[in-house]
Amino acid sequence: MSRHERDSWNARFRSGDHSSSVPDPFLLHLEDYASILPAGRKALDIACGAGRHAAWLAEHGWKVTACDISLEALRRAQALASERGVRLALYCQELDTASLPANSFDLIVCFFYLQRDLFPVLKAALRPGGLIVYKTYTTEQLRFSAGPRHPLHLLQPQELLNAFREYRVLRYEETVKDRGVAQLIAQKPGSEPSA
């Protein structure tokens, strides 16, 4: 990511853009899979923004590591965590050069960030039996005036599903309502995380 892009994201967060503290409703579907969720385990929030998902996870007993390119976003995430009385491990990270320790997380969440070459890194970082929750824009977003336009930032039909085809898909939807998105909850093959 270029310095210009990082500065642009910092300016957006400084202006109050992208600063919702309410988690995306799709994340709440995790509760549908409570019987297979490891309680109090390790979660990773990629491109966490102002921390709305990371804080929600921490409130629900997860030990959360969250990263974003924007220092301003991370400041907002820290403020939200403090307001809610939870702790987050926050890292300012260039995701296009990210390396994550293998088999380190029981849950990985990523909302509205697409970097295709990060898929193998996320897969390696997720423990066997762990869950991935991923939601981002598809090419259907081009029907709308707002949102990303560049093909690098838009999934093709079924692309997210195909990227995680070896996983047990628990929920998958491609929708076009107020925006075009694909959303996935899937479990990595292997035994469920142990205590």
N, C-alpha and C positions, 0 to 999 in steps of 0.2 A: 504494500500500500504506500502510496506516495505521501510526502509531507503535506502536500496540498489537500489530499483526501482526509488525512488525520486532522488538519486544521479545520476543514469543513465540518467534520463530525464534532469537534470540540465546540465550534460556533453554534451548531444546532442544539447541542445539549445546554450550552450556556444560555441560549435564548428561551429554553423551556420546551423546545421541540423534543419529541420522543421521551418524555419524562413521566409517563403514566406510572403509577405505583400499583395498578391493578393487573394481576396476571392475565395473560391470554386465556380465554375460556378453554382452549384445547388442552392446556397444561392440566386443568382440573380433571380431565379424564384419567389421569394417573390413579385417582382414587378408585376407579373401576377395577383396577388391577392390584388392589391392596393385598390380596392373598399371595401374590408372587413378588411383591415389593419387599426388598430388604429394609427393615426399619432402622433408622439412625445410621444409615450408611453414607458413603461418599458420592457426591454429585458434582458434576462439572457443567457450568453454564457458559457456553461459547458465545462470544459477541454479546455479552450480558447487558449492554446499554446501562440504563439507570438502575438496574438491579431488581426489577419487579418480579422476575421468575426466581432469581437466586434468593431473595428475601422470603418469598412464599415457601420455597423448599426448606429453608432454614427454620421457618416457623413450624414446619411439619416434621422436624426431627432430623433433617439431613445435614451433614457436614459438607458445606458448599465451597467449592473453588469456582471463582468466576473471573473471566478475562474479557477485556475489550481493548481496542486500539486507542480509545478516547480517555484521557485523564479526567476530563470534565464529567464524562459518564460515570467513571469510577468514583469520583467525589460524590455524585448524587446517589450512587449505589451504597456507599458507606453511610451517608446521611440517612437513607431509608432503613438500612440495617440497624443503625443506632436508634432511630425512632421506633422500630418494632422490637427492639431488645434482643436482636440476634447477631451472630457473628458470621462474617464472610471472609474468606481468604481471597483478596482481590489482586489481580495482576494486570498491568498494562502490557499487552502482548501483540506483536505483529503476527496475525494469524497465518499469513502466507509463509512464514518461516517457523511455524509452531512445531514443536516436538513434545509429545506427551509420554509419560512413562506407561509402559504396557501393563494391561490388566489392573488399572488403578482405580477405576470408577465403576460404581454399581448403576449409575444413572448419568446420562449425558443429555442435555437439552440444548437446542439451538433454534432460535426463532428469528426469521427474516434476515438471515445471512447465508449466502451461498458461495462456497469455494469448493469446487468439485474435488480438487486434489487433497482436500482435508478429509474426505470420506475415509480413506484407508487409515489415516492417523486416528480418527475417532473410533473406528472399528477396533484397532489395536489397543486403544486406551480403555475400552469397555471390558469389564470382566465377563467371563462366561456366565450366562443367565441374567446379565444386566440388561437394562432397558435404554433405548434411545427414543427421545421425543424430538421430532424435527418438523418445523413448519416454515415454509418460505414461498415466495412468489413463483408462479408459472407464467408461461407465455400468454396465458389468458389475461394477465394483468394489462396487456397492451390495449385491451378494450376500454380501459379507464384512463382518465387524464393524469392522475397522480401516480406516484410510485416509480419503481425502477423501469427503465426502458431498454437497457443494454442486455443483449443475449447472455452475457456472462453472469448476469444476476437473475436470470429467469430459467426455471426448469422446463424441460420439454414434457409433454404428456407421459405419464408413467415413469419418468426418469428417477424420481426419488424411490419409488417402489422397486425399480430394477437395481438401484444402487445398493439396496439392502435385501436383495432377493434371497440370500442364504439365511436371513433372520426369520424368526417366527413373527409374522405380522399380526399384531393384536388389533390395530385400527389403522385404516388408510382411507383418506378422502381427497379428492380433487374437487374443489368447489369454485363457483363463480357467483358471488353475491355482491358484496361491496368491493371485492377485489378477487383476483385469481390466485388461488393458493393450493399447494399440496401439503398435507399434514399426515404424519406417520408416528405411530407408537409401535415399536418392534423389540423383540427380545433376542439377544445374542444366543446362538446355540451353545449348549454345554449345561453343566449343572448350575442350579440357582446359587447365588452367592451364599457362602456359609458364614456362620456367626464368628 
